[in-house]
Amino acid sequence: MPRKKNPLPKTARAFFRSRGHNHRQERVIRNFHAWLCKETLTLSDLVPEHIEAYLRQPVRRVIRKSSRKSLYTRLKPYLLWLHEQKHLRFEPEGLGRRKLGIPNPASAFVDTLRPVLKPATCHEYGCHLRAFHAWMDRESLSLHDIARDQAVKWLQHLVRHGLSPATRCHHIFHVRAYFEWLCENKVISADPGELLRLSDIPKKPDYLPRPFPPHVDRTLKRRFNESDDIHLKALLLMRCTGLRIGELIRLVPHCLETDHLDNAFLKVPLGKLNNERLVPLDASTRELLENLRSRCPRNAYFLLVSDKCRSSLQNRLANALKNAARDLDTHGRVTTHRLRHTYATELLNAGMTLYGIMRLLGHRSIHMTMRYAALSQDTVARDYQAAMTKVETRYDIASSPSTDTDPDRLLRDVIAWLRKHHAANPETKRATDAIIKRIHRIRQDIPSVAADIGRSKAEYS
């Protein structure tokens, strides 16, 4: 039997009569009034700190698949209406410009990062520190109370919430940097290295790249070529150049460049690692890029025009790829980033060096390329067969009969070879001299060993 909902207060019903009804907004407003009853507060008692305390509660309990920003977006019209009706004593308009739920120390720390870090990274710091302070509020803790025991409880809290090891690493790194800043500014006296130790950082799983299987890749490229949909054409450009999805949707119309030999290059804008690069284009990819440029409006800022925003275009590209691969056995989830993995793995299997692939993908270190462009099974099998062929050839040469059976002459040849190839190297000279001395002793023992063998043959005969 469905649970009966609490009736909306008179103010909420009057708000919906004047503004129109919205189910999601009703859910947020209903939850807001339930929170007021739980905290024994009335609308006339509210202050901005109360709104911030409401927004700091777990969002999933209010409305699924939402964020604190969208939660405040749905609550804000109601708060403004309450202020117009003189039910609130403060102006709620200013709340949208404040860092909701972030105390002053955390806000000041994030402000120190803005000159050196990207806005998205600073936003991530703010989200993690907001979550950390929300946990401290639920535990009735302050920054001065933080000790090793409380830090361990916070780490266990992250695990209980089902966060992945990579996400927990980000939380720990950001809060640890926050502790170091607090210690430098003498806000806390505890040692940051003792509060969160390096041993607390979980080991992240090292995933292999997930390129599309060869038959799936061929089918997708054929479907992209045959279709006239601009989204599929853009995905084909991503497959042929190894672009990230964020780089693809931010390409500008004049992204095609040529050199003095008329070689074509795609100029990739600032992306994930905040660097630009040039990707060489073959004839077919250049023709594809020219096709996309011809479809672009004259005064457009981006090569791919979106009706709403860049994120909506990214979603349309992802859905277009899923529809194109709907009937294919892709061995895993279909994502646009797998086109980039396929591009890198194909070049690696074709014999391109890792350094060259690193430059094409826009990586800052070779270690990033090793993760994205790991050796495929075909490459491993080909290298294994080549190595086994060399081993068999070596054993065949070693086991072939020699025309010269004089052991003393053979040992003298070995000594001459060692002196020619290794004795001149200072790093191996000492070991080479020791081997040569040992061979000389064996040469001295050969006559006596040969005599013993001759006597043994005579006795048995």
N, C-alpha and C positions, 0 to 999 in steps of 0.2 A: 504494500500500500504506500503510495507516495507521501512523503512528509509534507504537512501543511505549512505553507509559507506564512511568516508573520506579516500582518497588514502594514502597508506603507504609512508613515506618519502623514499628517495633514499637509505639512510643508512640501513633502515629496510629491504628494498627489497634485497639489497646486502647481508645482514646477512642471510636471508632465502635461497638465492641462494647458499651460501657457506655451510650452516648447515642443510638444509632441512626444510620443512614447518611443522608447528605445530599450529593447530587452537587455542588452549588455550593460547599458547605463543604469537600468533599474537594478540589476544584480549588484553593481558596485555601490549604489546609493543604499540599497537594503542592507548590504554588509556594513556600510559605514554607520548606519543608525544602530545596528546590532552591536557594533564596537562601542558606540557611545553609551548604550545601556550597560554593557559589561564594565565600562570604566566609570559608570555613574556620572556621566557628564551631560549637560544640556547644550543646546546651540549657543545660548548666551554666555556659557562658561568657556567656550572654545578660544584658544590662542594659537598662533602659528606652530608652537611646539607640539600641540596635540595633533595637528595635521601631519607633521613630520613623523610623530610616533605611530600614527595609523599607517602611513606609507612604509614604515620599516618592517611591518609584519610580513610573514611569508606570503608571497603573491599568489601561490597556487591555491591557498585556502579561500581567496576572494574570487578569482576568475581564472580558469585554466587557459594555458597558452598565452599568458599576458606578461607584461613587465611593469615595473614600478612607474615608468614613464607613461605607458598607456593607461595605467590605473589612475594616475593623477589627471591625465587628459580627459578621462570620462567623468571624474569627480569635479573638475574645475568649473564647468558651466553651472553646476548646482551650487557650488560655493559662491560664485559671482552673483547668482540669482538671490541667494540668501543675504548677501551683502546689500543688494539693491532693495530688498524687502526689510532691511534693518534688523535681521536676525543675527548677524555677525558684527562684532565690534572692531574687526580688523579688515584690511584690504587684502583679499586673497590673490590679487593680480601679481603681486611681487613674489609669490611663492614659486612661480614658474622660472624665475631667474636665479633662484637659490639652489644650492647643492643639497637636495632633499636627503636627509638622513645621514649626511657626512659631517661629523663634528669638526670644530675649528682646527685641531691639530692635523687631522687627515687632509682637510681641504688645503691647509697651508703647505703640507708636504707635496700634494699633487701639483700645486702651483709652482713649486721649485723644479718640477720635472718638465714643465711645458716648454722652456727654451731649448731643451735638448732631445725631447722625445716627440714622436708623432702624436697628433690628437687622439687617434684610436688607441694608442698605448696608454696615454694619460687617462682616457675614459675607462680602460680596463683596470688600471690601478684604482680609480675611484669606485668602481663596482665592487672590487674585491675588498677594499677597505670599508665600504659601506656594509657589506655582509659581515665583516669581522666585528665592527662596532655593534651591529644588530645582535650578534651572538653574545657579546659582552653585556648588552642591555638585558637580554633574557636571563643571563647568569648573574645579574646584579654585580657586575665587576666594573672597575675603572682601570685606566692605564697604570695607575700606581699599584694596583693589586696584582698585576700580571707577574706570574712566576712560572717556573718550569712546569709545575703541576697543571696550571691553567692552560699553558700552551699545549700540553699533551691532550687535555680534554678537548681543545679546539681541533687538534688533528684528528681525534677520534670522531668528532662531529662531522668533519669533512667526509670521512669514510662512510659514516652512517647515512649520509645523504646520497650515497651512490655516485660520487664524482669520480671520473676516470683518473688514472695516474697522471696524465698530462695536465688535466685541469687542476689537480691538487698541487702539482709542481708550480704552476703559475700563482696560485693562492699563497703558497709558502714563500716563494721568492719575493712577492710583492709585500707581504706582511713583514718578512725579515728585513727588507730594505726600509720599511716604515719604522721598525724598531731601531735600526741603526741611526736613522734621522732623529728619532726621539731621544736616543742616548746622546747624540752629539749636541742637541739643544737642551740637554739636562732636564727633559720632561720625565724620563724614567731613569732609574739608577741601575737596573739589572743589565747584565751582559747580553747583548742581542745574540751572540754566538752560542750562549748557553740556553737561551729561551727556545730558539729554533736551531737545532743542530743540523749539520750536513747529513747526518745519518737519518734524519727525519724525511728527507726527500725521497719519494718513491721512485723506483726504477721504471722508466717509461718503456713500454713494449716497442721493439724495433720491427715495424711492419715492412714487409716487402712491397715494392711498387705493384700496382694493379693495372697493368696495361690490358687492353682488350685482346682477346685471342686473335691470331692472324685472320681467320675466316670471318670473324665478326668485324674486324677493322676494315677488311676489303668490302664487306657488304655495306657498312656505314658510309664509307667514302663514295661508293657507287650511288647510294641513295641521296647523299648530299649533292653529288654532281647532277643527278637527274632532276632534282627538285628545283623549283624556282622560288621557294620560300627564303626570304632574306635571313631568317634565323638559322636555317640549315646551312646556308652559304657561309654565315659567320662561324658556325661550328666547324665547317671544313677549313676555314682559315686558321682557326685555333688548332686543329689537328695538324696542319701543314707547317706551323710555325712554333708550336709549343708554348703558346701564350697562356697565362693565367686568365681566369674568367674576369677578374677585376681589371686586368690590362686590356682585355678584348673590348669591354664595354666602354673604356675610356680612350680608345683610339680616336685620333683626330682625322679629319679628311685629308690633310696633307702629310700623311704618315709614310708615303712612298718616297724613297730617296734613291738616287743613282750616283755612280761614280764616273770617272772619265772613260771607263771601258763599257759604260752602259749596263753595268751589273746592278740589279735591283736589290734593295734592302728595305725591310720594314722597320721603321723607327718605333720602338716600344716605349710608351710613356712611363713615368715614374710609377712603380708598382709596389709590391709588398715590401721589398728591401730598399725602396727609395732610390733606385738607380735606373738609368736609361741604358738601352742597348740597341744594336742593329742586328737584325736577323736576315741572312741572305735568302733570296727568293728564287725559285726556279721559274721556268716560263709559265707553267700552268698556274702556279700560285700567284705570280704577278698578274696574270689575266683575271684570276679570281678577285684580287684586290682592286683591280681597275673596275670590275663589274660592281663591286660594293661602293666604290667611290662615285660611279655614275648614278647610283640610286640615291645618293645622299643629297638633300636639299642644298641650295647654294650657300645660304647663310648659316648652316648648321654648325654647332660647335663640336659635336661628336660625329664619328663616322656612322654609328648605329643610332638612329633616332628613336627615342622612347616617348610614349604618350604621357607617362607620369614621371617616373624617376629611374635612376640607374638600377636600384634594387629590383624593381618590377621587371626591367629588361633582363636582368640576371635570372629571375625566376622563369621567364618565358623561354630563355635559352635552355635552361635545365629541363623544362617540360618538353621542349621540342626534341631534345636528345632522348629522353625516355620514350617518347612516342615512336621515334625512329628505330629504337632497339627493343620495342615491346615484344616481338616474336623471336628474338635472338637469345641464344644461351650465352650470356655474358659472364658467367661464373662470378656473380657478385652484384653489388649495388651499382647502378648506372649513375655516374656523376660526370660532370664536365671535366673535372681534373684528371680523369682517366685518359682523356685525349692527350694531355700533356705527358703522362707516363708512357703512353704508346709511342709518342714522337721520340722521347729520349731513348727508350729501349730499342726502337727500330734503328736509330743512328748507331747505338752501341753495338748491335749485332752486325751492322754493316762495316764495322771496323774503325769508327771514329774514336779518337782519343777522349778520355774522360775530361781533360782540360778544355778541349773544344766544345764538348757538350755542356760543361760548366758555363762557358761564355754564352752559349746560345740560350741556356735556361735562365741566365741572370743570377746565378748563385755567387755568393761571396767566398765560399770555401769549397774545396774538393770533397769534404765530408758530406755536405748537403747533396752533392751530385751522386755520391756513392749510395745514398739512401733512395733517391728518386730514380736512378738509372742503374739498378743492380743487374748483374749478369742474368740472362734468361737461361732456361734449361737447354735451349738449342745451342747457345754459346758454350755452356759448360760441356755438353756432350762433344761438340766439335773440338774444343781444346783437349779434352780427355783422349779422344781418338788420335790426335796429332802427337800427344805425349807418348801414348802406348806404341805408336809406330816408331818413334825415335828409340824407345827402350828395346823393342824387338830388333831393330837394326844394330844397336850397340851390342846386344848379346850375340847376334849372328856374326859380327866382326870378331868378337872376342873368342867365339868357339870355332872359328874357321881354322883349318890346319895351316901352320906356318912352314915356309920353306927352310927357314934357319932354325934348327933344333938345338944349337949350342946355347946352354943356359947362361954361360959366362958372357957371351956376346949380347944376349937379350938384356941382361942386367946392365951391361955397359951402355946399351942404348937408352935404357930407362934413366940412368944417371945423366946422360947427355941431354935428354929431354927436360929433366927437372932443372938442370943448370941453365938451360936456354930460356925457359918460360917462367920460372919462379925464383931463381936465385937472385935476380936483379931487383926484385920487389922487396923493399925494406920490411914490409909488413909480414911477408911469408918467408923471408930468408932464413930465420932461425929454425922454423919447422922444416924447411927444405933441407937444411944442412943435417938435421938429425936423421931424416929419412935416408939421405945419401950415406951417412955413416953406417946405418943399419944394413943397407944394401951391400956395402963393402964387407961387412962381417959375414953376410950370407955368401958372398963370392969366395971368401976364404974357407968357408965350410963345405963348399960344393965338392972339392976333390975327395974329402974323406967320406961324404955321404955317397958319392958315386962308387967308391971302393966297397963300402958296406953293402950297397945294392948288388954289386957284382958277386961278392962272396955269398950273399943270400941266394942268388940265382943258381950259383954253382952247387950249393948244398942241396937245393930242392931238385936240381936236375940229376 
